[in-house]
Amino acid sequence: EEALPPSWMTSHWWGCSFEKTVRMLQYHSSVRTLVPASYWICTLANNQHGLGELQEDSILDTPFARVLLHEGCTGTVLLCDRKVTALARSWCIFEAYITNVLRSRPENVSEEVMLKTCHKLHYFDVATSTHVEASNGDHIALLVDTQKGMWTVRADDADTEFPTEVSTIGINADVRKAQASVPVDRNKIMNFICGRSNSTEEPPEEAHEYEQLNGVVHSIFASAELYRICKL
């Protein structure tokens, strides 16, 4: 069989168990009615014994960017644990940045990025698991991008809501605090976000682009709380 092109990017951190990752993606594919569902997961797709591809001269030539910019990739799903650890990882911040460019074409984006993303429609969903006291075990909750400036809440159980502890952390996330296993990766990512191409020098501590991306992330998780208020 031929390999399927990636239809969704999975943005995650390695601490999420494989079993929970599969359950979140299974529910997400059912909500998005993806047939077939092809998710790109770096843990499985990248050669973990030879990560030379992450050291490309241009960050847009790394596997993460190539997947997001692939014409068949229509969305990013961010997998969150209760501490939203993914947003503390620099490569996940890079994925969120490219995803936001694909979604909304913000101002102050480099010509190089705009040329590669001008034809794309892209969604930014969030998935997490939650424990319901009145039930047994974890359930899956999603924030589903409507492309109208709002995210709707979906869950695999009628009594399940998107967990407040997760949305609270997401609302207060700060992309500037994200770290990478290789410090130079963080430098390149943060410099790229604030328009300094592929510089590996120490990035600025403050930049308009950081705040712009923070605002997008905060609005996604705030949608869960707005949805909760509307149900009262």
Phi and psi in degrees as GROMACS dihedral restraints (atoms count N, CA, C in turn):
[ dihedral_restraints ]
;  ai    aj    ak    al  type     phi  dphi    fc
    3     4     5     6     1   -75.7    20    10
    4     5     6     7     1   149.0    20    10
    6     7     8     9     1   -67.6    20    10
    7     8     9    10     1   139.8    20    10
    9    10    11    12     1   -79.8    20    10
   10    11    12    13     1   139.5    20    10
   12    13    14    15     1   -69.1    20    10
   13    14    15    16     1   151.4    20    10
   15    16    17    18     1   -70.1    20    10
   16    17    18    19     1   123.2    20    10
   18    19    20    21     1   -94.9    20    10
   19    20    21    22     1   -23.2    20    10
   21    22    23    24     1  -140.9    20    10
   22    23    24    25     1   140.1    20    10
   24    25    26    27     1   -88.0    20    10
   25    26    27    28     1   130.9    20    10
   27    28    29    30     1   -97.8    20    10
   28    29    30    31     1   112.5    20    10
   30    31    32    33     1   -99.4    20    10
   31    32    33    34     1   118.2    20    10
   33    34    35    36     1  -155.9    20    10
   34    35    36    37     1   173.2    20    10
   36    37    38    39     1  -116.8    20    10
   37    38    39    40     1   161.1    20    10
   39    40    41    42     1   -73.2    20    10
   40    41    42    43     1   -10.0    20    10
   42    43    44    45     1   -79.6    20    10
   43    44    45    46     1    -9.1    20    10
   45    46    47    48     1   -78.6    20    10
   46    47    48    49     1   128.0    20    10
   48    49    50    51     1   -63.3    20    10
   49    50    51    52     1   152.1    20    10
   51    52    53    54     1   -63.1    20    10
   52    53    54    55     1   -40.1    20    10
   54    55    56    57     1   -61.9    20    10
   55    56    57    58     1   -43.0    20    10
   57    58    59    60     1   -71.4    20    10
   58    59    60    61     1   -36.0    20    10
   60    61    62    63     1   -59.3    20    10
   61    62    63    64     1   -46.2    20    10
   63    64    65    66     1   -62.4    20    10
   64    65    66    67     1   -43.9    20    10
   66    67    68    69     1   -63.1    20    10
   67    68    69    70     1   -41.3    20    10
   69    70    71    72     1   -64.4    20    10
   70    71    72    73     1   -42.3    20    10
   72    73    74    75     1   -71.7    20    10
   73    74    75    76     1   -34.5    20    10
   75    76    77    78     1   -62.6    20    10
   76    77    78    79     1   -45.0    20    10
   78    79    80    81     1   -68.3    20    10
   79    80    81    82     1   -40.6    20    10
   81    82    83    84     1   -59.7    20    10
   82    83    84    85     1   -43.7    20    10
   84    85    86    87     1   -65.3    20    10
   85    86    87    88     1   -32.2    20    10
   87    88    89    90     1   -71.2    20    10
   88    89    90    91     1   -38.1    20    10
   90    91    92    93     1   -69.1    20    10
   91    92    93    94     1   -40.5    20    10
   93    94    95    96     1   -84.1    20    10
   94    95    96    97     1    -1.5    20    10
   96    97    98    99     1    47.0    20    10
   97    98    99   100     1    56.3    20    10
   99   100   101   102     1   -90.9    20    10
  100   101   102   103     1   115.1    20    10
  102   103   104   105     1  -138.0    20    10
  103   104   105   106     1   111.3    20    10
  105   106   107   108     1   -77.2    20    10
  106   107   108   109     1   162.1    20    10
  108   109   110   111     1   -99.3    20    10
  109   110   111   112     1   120.7    20    10
  111   112   113   114     1  -125.4    20    10
  112   113   114   115     1   108.3    20    10
  114   115   116   117     1  -105.4    20    10
  115   116   117   118     1   133.1    20    10
  117   118   119   120     1   -91.1    20    10
  118   119   120   121     1   123.5    20    10
  120   121   122   123     1  -123.9    20    10
  121   122   123   124     1   119.1    20    10
  123   124   125   126     1   -60.0    20    10
  124   125   126   127     1   -34.7    20    10
  126   127   128   129     1   -55.7    20    10
  127   128   129   130     1   -36.5    20    10
  129   130   131   132     1   -96.5    20    10
  130   131   132   133     1   -30.4    20    10
  132   133   134   135     1   -87.4    20    10
  133   134   135   136     1   -32.4    20    10
  135   136   137   138     1   -86.2    20    10
  136   137   138   139     1   145.6    20    10
  138   139   140   141     1   -75.3    20    10
  139   140   141   142     1   105.0    20    10
  141   142   143   144     1   -72.8    20    10
  142   143   144   145     1    -8.4    20    10
  144   145   146   147     1   -99.7    20    10
  145   146   147   148     1     0.5    20    10
  147   148   149   150     1  -158.8    20    10
  148   149   150   151     1    90.1    20    10
  150   151   152   153     1   -98.0    20    10
  151   152   153   154     1    35.5    20    10
  153   154   155   156     1   -61.3    20    10
  154   155   156   157     1   -27.3    20    10
  156   157   158   159     1   -63.4    20    10
  157   158   159   160     1   -22.2    20    10
  159   160   161   162     1   -77.1    20    10
  160   161   162   163     1   -11.0    20    10
  162   163   164   165     1  -103.3    20    10
  163   164   165   166     1    22.5    20    10
  165   166   167   168     1   -58.4    20    10
  166   167   168   169     1   149.1    20    10
  168   169   170   171     1   -58.7    20    10
  169   170   171   172     1   -41.3    20    10
  171   172   173   174     1  -102.5    20    10
  172   173   174   175     1   129.7    20    10
  174   175   176   177     1   -64.4    20    10
  175   176   177   178     1   -22.1    20    10
  177   178   179   180     1   -75.9    20    10
  178   179   180   181     1    -6.9    20    10
  180   181   182   183     1   -96.4    20    10
  181   182   183   184     1    -0.4    20    10
  183   184   185   186     1   -73.4    20    10
  184   185   186   187     1   157.8    20    10
  186   187   188   189     1   -55.5    20    10
  187   188   189   190     1   -38.2    20    10
  189   190   191   192     1   -60.4    20    10
  190   191   192   193     1   -46.4    20    10
  192   193   194   195     1   -70.2    20    10
  193   194   195   196     1   -39.7    20    10
  195   196   197   198     1   -62.7    20    10
  196   197   198   199     1   -37.1    20    10
  198   199   200   201     1   -67.2    20    10
  199   200   201   202     1   -49.1    20    10
  201   202   203   204     1   -61.3    20    10
  202   203   204   205     1   -34.7    20    10
  204   205   206   207     1   -88.8    20    10
  205   206   207   208     1    -4.5    20    10
  207   208   209   210     1   -63.3    20    10
  208   209   210   211     1   138.1    20    10
  210   211   212   213     1   -61.9    20    10
  211   212   213   214     1   -23.1    20    10
  213   214   215   216     1   -88.2    20    10
  214   215   216   217     1    -8.3    20    10
  216   217   218   219     1   -86.1    20    10
  217   218   219   220     1   117.0    20    10
  219   220   221   222     1  -109.0    20    10
  220   221   222   223     1    -0.3    20    10
  222   223   224   225     1  -171.2    20    10
  223   224   225   226     1   165.4    20    10
  225   226   227   228     1  -122.5    20    10
  226   227   228   229     1   133.3    20    10
  228   229   230   231     1  -117.5    20    10
  229   230   231   232     1   120.5    20    10
  231   232   233   234     1   -91.1    20    10
  232   233   234   235     1   119.4    20    10
  234   235   236   237     1   -93.1    20    10
  235   236   237   238     1   124.7    20    10
  237   238   239   240     1  -119.0    20    10
  238   239   240   241     1   135.4    20    10
  240   241   242   243     1   -87.7    20    10
  241   242   243   244     1  -173.1    20    10
  243   244   245   246     1   -70.0    20    10
  244   245   246   247     1   -19.2    20    10
  246   247   248   249     1   -99.0    20    10
  247   248   249   250     1     2.8    20    10
  249   250   251   252     1    50.4    20    10
  250   251   252   253     1    47.4    20    10
  252   253   254   255     1   -61.5    20    10
  253   254   255   256     1   -28.5    20    10
  255   256   257   258     1   -55.6    20    10
  256   257   258   259     1   -37.2    20    10
  258   259   260   261     1   -76.7    20    10
  259   260   261   262     1    -0.1    20    10
  261   262   263   264     1   -98.4    20    10
  262   263   264   265     1     3.5    20    10
  264   265   266   267     1  -109.4    20    10
  265   266   267   268     1   130.4    20    10
  267   268   269   270     1   -62.4    20    10
  268   269   270   271     1   -39.5    20    10
  270   271   272   273     1   -66.6    20    10
  271   272   273   274     1   -32.3    20    10
  273   274   275   276     1   -67.8    20    10
  274   275   276   277     1   -34.5    20    10
  276   277   278   279     1   -66.5    20    10
  277   278   279   280     1   -39.7    20    10
  279   280   281   282     1   -60.3    20    10
  280   281   282   283     1   -44.1    20    10
  282   283   284   285     1   -63.5    20    10
  283   284   285   286     1   -39.4    20    10
  285   286   287   288     1   -65.0    20    10
  286   287   288   289     1   -38.3    20    10
  288   289   290   291     1   -64.9    20    10
  289   290   291   292     1   -50.6    20    10
  291   292   293   294     1   -61.8    20    10
  292   293   294   295     1   -40.0    20    10
  294   295   296   297     1   -60.1    20    10
  295   296   297   298     1   -43.5    20    10
  297   298   299   300     1   -65.0    20    10
  298   299   300   301     1   -38.1    20    10
  300   301   302   303     1   -62.0    20    10
  301   302   303   304     1   -42.2    20    10
  303   304   305   306     1   -65.7    20    10
  304   305   306   307     1   -35.2    20    10
  306   307   308   309     1   -75.3    20    10
  307   308   309   310     1   -46.3    20    10
  309   310   311   312     1  -127.9    20    10
  310   311   312   313     1    -5.5    20    10
  312   313   314   315     1    50.1    20    10
  313   314   315   316     1    60.3    20    10
  315   316   317   318     1   -67.2    20    10
  316   317   318   319     1   164.8    20    10
  318   319   320   321     1   -71.6    20    10
  319   320   321   322     1   165.4    20    10
  321   322   323   324     1    64.0    20    10
  322   323   324   325     1    32.4    20    10
  324   325   326   327     1  -100.1    20    10
  325   326   327   328     1   140.1    20    10
  327   328   329   330     1   -62.5    20    10
  328   329   330   331     1   152.7    20    10
  330   331   332   333     1   -60.6    20    10
  331   332   333   334     1   -36.7    20    10
  333   334   335   336     1   -58.9    20    10
  334   335   336   337     1   -45.1    20    10
  336   337   338   339     1   -67.9    20    10
  337   338   339   340     1   -44.9    20    10
  339   340   341   342     1   -61.8    20    10
  340   341   342   343     1   -39.0    20    10
  342   343   344   345     1   -63.7    20    10
  343   344   345   346     1   -32.0    20    10
  345   346   347   348     1   -87.3    20    10
  346   347   348   349     1   -10.4    20    10
  348   349   350   351     1  -121.4    20    10
  349   350   351   352     1     0.3    20    10
  351   352   353   354     1   -66.2    20    10
  352   353   354   355     1   -19.8    20    10
  354   355   356   357     1   -98.6    20    10
  355   356   357   358     1     2.4    20    10
  357   358   359   360     1   -98.6    20    10
  358   359   360   361     1   146.2    20    10
  360   361   362   363     1  -114.1    20    10
  361   362   363   364     1   130.6    20    10
  363   364   365   366     1  -143.9    20    10
  364   365   366   367     1   139.7    20    10
  366   367   368   369     1  -107.5    20    10
  367   368   369   370     1   155.5    20    10
  369   370   371   372     1  -129.9    20    10
  370   371   372   373     1    98.4    20    10
  372   373   374   375     1  -103.1    20    10
  373   374   375   376     1   162.2    20    10
  375   376   377   378     1  -129.3    20    10
  376   377   378   379     1   137.8    20    10
  378   379   380   381     1  -128.4    20    10
  379   380   381   382     1   143.8    20    10
  381   382   383   384     1  -151.4    20    10
  382   383   384   385     1   170.3    20    10
  384   385   386   387     1  -116.7    20    10
  385   386   387   388     1   152.6    20    10
  387   388   389   390     1  -144.3    20    10
  388   389   390   391     1   154.1    20    10
  390   391   392   393     1  -103.1    20    10
  391   392   393   394     1   127.7    20    10
  393   394   395   396     1  -104.4    20    10
  394   395   396   397     1   119.5    20    10
  396   397   398   399     1   -60.0    20    10
  397   398   399   400     1   -36.5    20    10
  399   400   401   402     1   -81.2    20    10
  400   401   402   403     1    -1.0    20    10
  402   403   404   405     1  -126.0    20    10
  403   404   405   406     1  -174.5    20    10
  405   406   407   408     1  -111.7    20    10
  406   407   408   409     1   129.2    20    10
  408   409   410   411     1    79.1    20    10
  409   410   411   412     1  -175.7    20    10
  411   412   413   414     1   -83.4    20    10
  412   413   414   415     1   154.6    20    10
  414   415   416   417     1  -127.3    20    10
  415   416   417   418     1   163.8    20    10
  417   418   419   420     1  -104.8    20    10
  418   419   420   421     1   134.8    20    10
  420   421   422   423     1  -126.9    20    10
  421   422   423   424     1   144.3    20    10
  423   424   425   426     1  -125.9    20    10
  424   425   426   427     1   152.3    20    10
  426   427   428   429     1  -110.3    20    10
  427   428   429   430     1   115.1    20    10
  429   430   431   432     1  -104.8    20    10
  430   431   432   433     1   121.2    20    10
  432   433   434   435     1   -68.9    20    10
  433   434   435   436     1   123.5    20    10
  435   436   437   438     1   -94.7    20    10
  436   437   438   439     1    -5.7    20    10
  438   439   440   441     1    63.8    20    10
  439   440   441   442     1    19.1    20    10
  441   442   443   444     1  -123.3    20    10
  442   443   444   445     1    23.8    20    10
  444   445   446   447     1    82.5    20    10
  445   446   447   448     1     6.5    20    10
  447   448   449   450     1  -136.2    20    10
  448   449   450   451     1   155.6    20    10
  450   451   452   453     1  -121.4    20    10
  451   452   453   454     1   132.7    20    10
  453   454   455   456     1   -96.0    20    10
  454   455   456   457     1   151.9    20    10
  456   457   458   459     1   -94.0    20    10
  457   458   459   460     1   129.5    20    10
  459   460   461   462     1  -128.2    20    10
  460   461   462   463     1   144.9    20    10
  462   463   464   465     1  -145.1    20    10
  463   464   465   466     1   154.6    20    10
  465   466   467   468     1   -85.5    20    10
  466   467   468   469     1     8.5    20    10
  468   469   470   471     1  -146.1    20    10
  469   470   471   472     1   138.2    20    10
  471   472   473   474     1   -62.5    20    10
  472   473   474   475     1   -28.1    20    10
  474   475   476   477     1   -92.0    20    10
  475   476   477   478     1     3.0    20    10
  477   478   479   480     1   -95.7    20    10
  478   479   480   481     1   132.8    20    10
  480   481   482   483     1  -117.5    20    10
  481   482   483   484     1   163.6    20    10
  483   484   485   486     1   -66.6    20    10
  484   485   486   487     1   125.5    20    10
  486   487   488   489     1   -62.3    20    10
  487   488   489   490     1   131.9    20    10
  489   490   491   492     1   -59.9    20    10
  490   491   492   493     1   -39.2    20    10
  492   493   494   495     1   -62.7    20    10
  493   494   495   496     1   -33.7    20    10
  495   496   497   498     1   -72.8    20    10
  496   497   498   499     1   -47.0    20    10
  498   499   500   501     1   -64.3    20    10
  499   500   501   502     1   -35.8    20    10
  501   502   503   504     1   -63.1    20    10
  502   503   504   505     1   -44.2    20    10
  504   505   506   507     1   -65.9    20    10
  505   506   507   508     1   -41.8    20    10
  507   508   509   510     1   -62.3    20    10
  508   509   510   511     1   -38.8    20    10
  510   511   512   513     1   -65.5    20    10
  511   512   513   514     1   -27.3    20    10
  513   514   515   516     1  -104.9    20    10
  514   515   516   517     1     9.9    20    10
  516   517   518   519     1   -65.3    20    10
  517   518   519   520     1   150.2    20    10
  519   520   521   522     1  -134.2    20    10
  520   521   522   523     1   113.3    20    10
  522   523   524   525     1   -61.7    20    10
  523   524   525   526     1   -24.5    20    10
  525   526   527   528     1   -66.5    20    10
  526   527   528   529     1   -21.2    20    10
  528   529   530   531     1   -88.5    20    10
  529   530   531   532     1    -5.9    20    10
  531   532   533   534     1   -66.5    20    10
  532   533   534   535     1   147.6    20    10
  534   535   536   537     1  -127.6    20    10
  535   536   537   538     1   161.6    20    10
  537   538   539   540     1  -127.8    20    10
  538   539   540   541     1   153.0    20    10
  540   541   542   543     1   -61.6    20    10
  541   542   543   544     1   -33.9    20    10
  543   544   545   546     1  -108.6    20    10
  544   545   546   547     1   110.7    20    10
  546   547   548   549     1   -54.5    20    10
  547   548   549   550     1   -34.9    20    10
  549   550   551   552     1   -65.7    20    10
  550   551   552   553     1   -27.3    20    10
  552   553   554   555     1   -62.8    20    10
  553   554   555   556     1   -43.8    20    10
  555   556   557   558     1   -61.3    20    10
  556   557   558   559     1   -44.2    20    10
  558   559   560   561     1   -57.5    20    10
  559   560   561   562     1   -47.1    20    10
  561   562   563   564     1   -64.3    20    10
  562   563   564   565     1   -42.0    20    10
  564   565   566   567     1   -64.8    20    10
  565   566   567   568     1   -49.0    20    10
  567   568   569   570     1   -67.8    20    10
  568   569   570   571     1   -37.2    20    10
  570   571   572   573     1   -64.6    20    10
  571   572   573   574     1   -39.8    20    10
  573   574   575   576     1   -63.7    20    10
  574   575   576   577     1   -42.0    20    10
  576   577   578   579     1   -60.4    20    10
  577   578   579   580     1   -39.4    20    10
  579   580   581   582     1   -95.1    20    10
  580   581   582   583     1    19.9    20    10
  582   583   584   585     1    83.8    20    10
  583   584   585   586     1    19.1    20    10
  585   586   587   588     1  -102.4    20    10
  586   587   588   589     1    37.0    20    10
  588   589   590   591     1    50.4    20    10
  589   590   591   592     1  -126.2    20    10
  591   592   593   594     1  -110.8    20    10
  592   593   594   595     1    33.1    20    10
  594   595   596   597     1   -64.8    20    10
  595   596   597   598     1   139.0    20    10
  597   598   599   600     1  -103.6    20    10
  598   599   600   601     1     6.9    20    10
  600   601   602   603     1   -71.1    20    10
  601   602   603   604     1   167.3    20    10
  603   604   605   606     1   -58.4    20    10
  604   605   606   607     1   124.9    20    10
  606   607   608   609     1   -75.9    20    10
  607   608   609   610     1   162.7    20    10
  609   610   611   612     1   -60.8    20    10
  610   611   612   613     1   146.5    20    10
  612   613   614   615     1   -75.1    20    10
  613   614   615   616     1   -31.2    20    10
  615   616   617   618     1  -127.4    20    10
  616   617   618   619     1   140.9    20    10
  618   619   620   621     1  -160.5    20    10
  619   620   621   622     1   145.8    20    10
  621   622   623   624     1   -57.1    20    10
  622   623   624   625     1   -37.8    20    10
  624   625   626   627     1   -64.6    20    10
  625   626   627   628     1   -33.2    20    10
  627   628   629   630     1   -62.5    20    10
  628   629   630   631     1   -47.2    20    10
  630   631   632   633     1   -65.7    20    10
  631   632   633   634     1   -35.9    20    10
  633   634   635   636     1   -62.3    20    10
  634   635   636   637     1   -44.9    20    10
  636   637   638   639     1   -68.9    20    10
  637   638   639   640     1   -39.3    20    10
  639   640   641   642     1   -56.5    20    10
  640   641   642   643     1   -42.9    20    10
  642   643   644   645     1   -61.3    20    10
  643   644   645   646     1   -38.8    20    10
  645   646   647   648     1   -65.4    20    10
  646   647   648   649     1   -48.3    20    10
  648   649   650   651     1   -60.3    20    10
  649   650   651   652     1   -44.5    20    10
  651   652   653   654     1   -61.8    20    10
  652   653   654   655     1   -40.5    20    10
  654   655   656   657     1   -66.6    20    10
  655   656   657   658     1   -33.1    20    10
  657   658   659   660     1   -62.2    20    10
  658   659   660   661     1   -50.9    20    10
  660   661   662   663     1   -73.5    20    10
  661   662   663   664     1   -28.7    20    10
  663   664   665   666     1   -64.3    20    10
  664   665   666   667     1   -27.1    20    10
  666   667   668   669     1   -58.8    20    10
  667   668   669   670     1   -33.6    20    10
  669   670   671   672     1   -63.4    20    10
  670   671   672   673     1   -39.4    20    10
  672   673   674   675     1   -74.4    20    10
  673   674   675   676     1   -36.9    20    10
  675   676   677   678     1   -62.6    20    10
  676   677   678   679     1   -41.0    20    10
  678   679   680   681     1   -62.8    20    10
  679   680   681   682     1   -39.3    20    10
  681   682   683   684     1   -66.7    20    10
  682   683   684   685     1   -41.9    20    10
  684   685   686   687     1   -63.6    20    10
  685   686   687   688     1   -41.5    20    10
  687   688   689   690     1   -64.3    20    10
  688   689   690   691     1   -23.1    20    10
  690   691   692   693     1   -83.9    20    10
  691   692   693   694     1   -12.4    20    10
